[in-house]
Amino acid sequence: MIIIGGGLAGLTAAIHLSRLDIQVILFEKEKYPHHKVCGEYLSKEVIPYLEFLGIEISSLKPATIDRLHFSTKEGKITSHELEMGGLGISRNTLDHYLFQQAKTANCEIIQDAVLNVNFQDDRFEVETASSGKFIADFVLGAFGKRSTLDKSLTREFISNKSGWLGIKAHYKNAAYPKDLVSLHNFNGGYCGLSATETGAINVCYLASYDSFKKYKDPEIFKNEVLMKNPKLAEFFSNSEMLFENELSIAQVNFDKKEQVHQHILMLGDAAGLIHPLCGNGMAMAIHSGKIASEILLEYFQKKQTDRREVENEYQNEWNRQFKHRMRTGRILQKILLNEGLAELSQNIISKFPILMPQIIKRTHGEPIHV
Ligand SMILES: Cc1cc2nc3c(=O)[nH]c(=O)nc-3n(C[C@H](O)[C@H](O)[C@H](O)COP(=O)(O)OP(=O)(O)OC[C@H]3O[C@@H](n4cnc5c(N)ncnc54)[C@H](O)[C@@H]3O)c2cc1C
């Protein structure tokens, strides 16, 4: 069996399946460790499942986060307790750790890009950039929110233009509390701050092209737009950037995607990207790896189901777990970040802070026990 993409979704499925003696080859185009554009807030709902896999995130010494601040673009703050809470952990460390766990579990990991996948005569042929072709009975697509592979596979969403870009860097700021995730609005987007296992504060923001294109440079954009929010101004004035340059990704797209495409079971962002405001994409990626692994294990162990049933079961379980969260994420994006509605909706939240726990509940899952 082949997994394409070694982010959270792909590595989780690789560990789960390899630990139960399924032969897995995983392709990842990048070298580990590497930084990724991400808010790095991991919802605690996945901890019981990760422990079941023998993965002890606590050994990485993440920040424990149980408070949320939400500020309007004028810097008006509301404070909220996070009932379940989350962990602040850099993708650099987390993905690398899962990569090592997958290797220990005997998963074969090949550092190469997959160029195309063809399904014929009930099996897949996977074409790579420099390692040749591979044959597999199942393929899991865990290649993230946007990959050249989406083009080769002629996925519908790939031709749609997206109006968003994501930018991130780590900062040194001794005053920022380790137990706090804060979301700060600005004209054309929002910025999330939270501590990581190194003590560095991760700063990650999503901005519309329309707001960014006038400035083009993240440093100028930070000074001219983000720092108009007094809370962000206070943070940046007392911080030092630890990266040489910010990381950025373009074309962040929230369109609906297929969860099964050309018989490939899509995991994580390849199946659908929940709006980052919700802080649940990392947990959903891990959870989708679990769902696919369990269904495939049933197939391999009992041989009771055929391919069509595997695909239907995956689709149904994906919908049951994630469809409503994705819908809520889309609604939130429309009302909190839409130019006409942003001010009104942000002020409503600041006047009625009781709404926030409801929003969090609707965009997160229950703890995943196995
Ligand atoms: C701005 C922003 C902020 C976010 N903040 C948060 C947050 O705070 N909390 C949260 O829970 N979620 C957050 N998310 C969402 C979260 O980052 C994703 O949901 C999560 O990373 C999905 O994991 P994944 O494994 O599906 O994809 P990824 O982690 O993107 O992994 C995909 C992997 O596939 C590899 N790949 C791609 N194409 C190929 C190919 N052809 N061949 C081989 N390898 C390939 C890539 O190199 C990559 O390593 C945020 C997202 C954005 C955009």
The ligand as an ORCA input file, in Angstrom:
! r2SCAN-3c Opt
* xyz 0 1
  C      -2.414     29.793      7.606
  C      -2.796     28.465      8.202
  C      -2.823     28.312      9.589
  C      -3.210     27.086     10.139
  N      -3.253     26.951     11.499
  C      -3.660     25.794     12.071
  C      -3.689     25.631     13.486
  O      -3.273     26.487     14.255
  N      -4.185     24.459     13.982
  C      -4.618     23.456     13.181
  O      -5.068     22.425     13.700
  N      -4.567     23.562     11.830
  C      -4.082     24.696     11.258
  N      -3.992     24.802      9.888
  C      -4.336     23.640      9.077
  C      -3.226     22.578      9.113
  O      -1.988     23.177      8.806
  C      -3.521     21.488      8.076
  O      -4.866     21.099      8.188
  C      -2.611     20.257      8.274
  O      -1.286     20.620      8.057
  C      -3.015     19.165      7.292
  O      -2.083     18.108      7.325
  P      -1.889     17.206      6.040
  O      -1.065     16.046      6.481
  O      -3.183     16.963      5.366
  O      -1.078     18.115      5.010
  P       0.415     18.670      5.094
  O       0.872     18.814      6.480
  O       0.434     19.854      4.199
  O       1.278     17.502      4.429
  C       1.238     17.197      3.066
  C       2.607     16.657      2.675
  O       2.542     16.148      1.339
  C       3.767     16.443      0.687
  N       3.511     16.390     -0.758
  C       2.728     17.227     -1.500
  N       2.698     16.835     -2.786
  C       3.473     15.726     -2.850
  C       3.843     14.866     -3.924
  N       3.373     15.053     -5.170
  N       4.671     13.823     -3.669
  C       5.151     13.608     -2.397
  N       4.842     14.403     -1.355
  C       3.998     15.436     -1.571
  C       4.128     17.832      1.211
  O       5.496     18.115      1.082
  C       3.675     17.739      2.666
  O       4.720     17.384      3.552
  C      -3.571     26.000      9.306
  C      -3.514     26.140      7.916
  C      -3.136     27.364      7.360
  C      -3.087     27.492      5.868
*
